Amino acid sequence: MTSWYCNPAARAWTCSAVPGDVRAFHRSLPGYAPTPLVPVPELATELGLGQVLVKDESARLGLAAFKVLGASWAVHQIMSRRPAGDPVLLVTASDGNHGRALAWMARRLGQQARVFVPSGVHPDAVAAIVAEGAQVTHVPGSYDEAVRQAAKAARGPAAVLVQDTAWGGYEQVPGWIVEGYSTLFEEIDAQLDQARAPGAGLVVIPAGVGSLAQAGVIHYRGRGSRPVTGPAALLTVEPASAAGILASLIRGEPVSVPTTVTAMAGLNCGTPSALAWPYLAGGLDAAVAVGDGAGIDAARDLAGYGIAAGPCGGAALAGARAALTGAGSAGRRAALDAGPQTAVVLLSTEGAVANPVPDRLSEASR
């Protein structure tokens, strides 16, 4: 297996922790409840682990993904810094879930949203954004191109860009989005405590631009962020056709890779977030890339265990299988300290999608 990277020093790396009032804000939102952390003993047996638990984000705040945690906190921060009653146009680029989450928050606050969507986004994902009241602009190009057009459109005085990736000079809002994701990891800690389960030994995180993975690194490597019995290993998973983080880690510096259509549409990002990069380089134990077929098959298998997941949601299971089984897996398991006593948490980041295989994705790519 060549699509693999490992950093043996990651668990000794530290950073600052997240502010403590993020989850209190999320608790104030109507309909908030922790999403399920589902034990799947069959997967533990398959992978030779002590426990496998799936964090099921398929119904977060009535939406189909974790993204609303970041979008809501960022918008809350933006609006708290503007004069009361001052209207704003919230602008972003999205492959689906982030745009829908931003539109949901804008509608809740009586504001407008505009979402730029790149080529290859499923019509159902676009329809879900429109249903939240947002204006959608189709971009005949990649996610990176959609980000560029959204940033340009947000230059007006009444507009604010709410993008979940960062670059030089644009870091504050993406930082708030990352802070918002911290609630997901705090829920996992509380749920493991309630179940009297051991702390997570390995957490597997699907990665697009790397913002959720950054939040995971901050949570598990943050100084004083929480009591731990031992540091968790962190593994990111990307589509093989859009593995910008893996390529950057191997290169030792941020790089952009060309992307093509993938079933894991929400992960179809070729450039790591500039804000996330130092955290990924320092605090990730490992990174892996998987094919579309692996993500589709994992989503189907999760459905068989009662967990609604699209290919992005299945990516964590696909990545765990790629890292922990097959040729050379003994070395990878040792690098991740993944053995018969290890509790592994898989982040299933989105719910089921209507058509997991894009029209332009050939059977050969599976």
ABEGO torsion letter per residue (X at the ends): XABBBBBAAAAABBBBBBBAAAAAAAAABBGBBBBBBBBBAAAAAAAGBABBBBBBAAABGGBABAAAAAAAAAAAAAAAABBBGBBBBBBBBBAGAAAAAAAAAAAAAGBBBBBBBBBGBBAAAAAAAAAAGBBBBBBBBBAAAAAAAAAAAAABAABBBBBABBBBGBAAAAAAAAAAAAAAAAAAAAAAAAAGBBBBABBBBBBBAGAAAAAAAAAAABBGABBBABBBBBBBBBBAAABAAAAAAAAGBBBBBBBBBBABAAABBABBBAAAAAAAAAABABBBBBBAAAAAAAAAAAAAAGBBBBAAAAAAAAAAAAAABEBGAAAAAAAAGBBAABBBBBBBABBBBABABBAABBAAAX
